Amino acid sequence: MIPVFEPDVSNEDIQAVIAALRAGEISGTFGRHLADFEREFAAWVGRRFAVATTSGTTALHLAMAALELPPGSEVLVSASTNIASALALAHNRLVTVPVDSERRTWNLDLDLLPSLVAERTRAIMPVHLFGNPVDMERLMDFARERGLLVVEDCAESHGATVRGRLSGAFGDLACFSFYANKVITTGEGGMVVTDDPALDRKLRLLRNLGFTEPRFRHEVLGFNFRMPGLQAALGLSQLRRIDSIVESKRRLADWYTRRLRSVAGLQLPHEPEGFRHVHWMYALVVEPSFGISRDELAKRLKADGIETRTFFCPMNRQPCLGGEELMRFAPCPVAEELWERGIYLPSSTRLREADVETICERIRHAPKGAGVTACASR
Ligand SMILES: Cc1ncc(COP(=O)(O)O)c(C=O)c1O
């Protein structure tokens, strides 16, 4: 089976975790590795502060809590995203307003923002889908004009750039995930970055149960979203080779694109001029002219030992967001089409060009449905 993803953990990563374990950096918010990871990550993104959390989901949750928006405030969020983006809003009593996708990049359609802003709109949460960065310069100009806050969801976009500037360097806050399949990993883990010292203080306070002085007397309702030092050690070790990981991802994407660009009926990832897509996952859209549906393609690839995943179910179609207090409904026909037709392919940095050749060969043959033999098990 060629899995959709395999984590890239090196010997140095393992040694780093052992060193943190030996130093007793097992839990809490102390220790060299956690401080170093936060400092180096902030410097890498080009922000003043970084606060590590237990996951990308809790990074988003913490970021929204730190903004202290009045309950019932609306947040415009990419319709095509992981449910974690909307959960961070729902658990902070904020209302999701889904923004439909743009056809070429599959990111939120910036042209739709003016018509979606309403009286209670307070913030925008753009998601850099599959590692393709949103045009953050344009989005920030719009947000500043309207007095809206911006929280970037960079869970999939470590290393992506907009005219040379990294995703995560634009919003009032930006959140990253270090889940096992992300560009870099800490197992489970996340990070919030900002330039605002007051927000940094608030994030740290809320992350650690709202502990202040005197100890055990709490002024605010906090959370335990602390990343342990041994996971920070893994993150730090991974961060130090992020450039080569991103390069591998882009090389993998290039192998796919060169083999699939001539196949009729497949829409491949689009990297706008001046943007750097990191291809967290190599995604494509199966058009009706391909000859078989996305589901049929996935089925045939699975039979050949190739694992795939669909695009996200858009937020306007999420049963868990039913109810006016959770979502202001907005139609999202493009995101719905992507949910029906989008698929992503094995994207592990461990894949060799020969694996990509095999996968693309199967894709090219899939509409004919014959003449393919199963891949060797890996
Ligand atoms: C866009 C997006 N946001 C948030 C998350 C949540 O991150 P985590 O799995 O680390 O909680 C994910 C992925 O898992 C994601 O893809």
The ligand as an SDF file (V2000), in Angstrom:
LIG
                    3D

 16 16  0  0  0  0  0  0  0  0999 V2000
   -6.7500   23.6930    7.7560 C   0  0  0  0  0  0  0  0  0  0  0  0
   -6.5740   22.9980    9.0660 C   0  0  0  0  0  0  0  0  0  0  0  0
   -6.8280   23.6670   10.2060 N   0  0  0  0  0  0  0  0  0  0  0  0
   -6.6680   23.0970   11.4040 C   0  0  0  0  0  0  0  0  0  0  0  0
   -6.2500   21.7900   11.5350 C   0  0  0  0  0  0  0  0  0  0  0  0
   -6.1570   21.1710   12.8760 C   0  0  0  0  0  0  0  0  0  0  0  0
   -4.8760   20.7920   13.2470 O   0  0  0  0  0  0  0  0  0  0  0  0
   -4.6320   19.5960   14.2910 P   0  0  0  0  0  0  0  0  0  0  0  0
   -4.9300   18.3270   13.6000 O   0  0  0  0  0  0  0  0  0  0  0  0
   -3.1910   19.7380   14.6600 O   0  0  0  0  0  0  0  0  0  0  0  0
   -5.5190   19.8430   15.4500 O   0  0  0  0  0  0  0  0  0  0  0  0
   -5.9690   21.0600   10.3660 C   0  0  0  0  0  0  0  0  0  0  0  0
   -5.5040   19.6840   10.3600 C   0  0  0  0  0  0  0  0  0  0  0  0
   -5.4190   18.7810   10.8510 O   0  0  0  0  0  0  0  0  0  0  0  0
   -6.1350   21.6660    9.1030 C   0  0  0  0  0  0  0  0  0  0  0  0
   -5.8870   20.9840    7.9840 O   0  0  0  0  0  0  0  0  0  0  0  0
  1  2  1  0
  2  3  1  0
  2 15  2  0
  3  4  2  0
  4  5  1  0
  5  6  1  0
  5 12  2  0
  6  7  1  0
  7  8  1  0
  8  9  2  0
  8 10  1  0
  8 11  1  0
 12 13  1  0
 12 15  1  0
 13 14  2  0
 15 16  1  0
M  END
$$$$
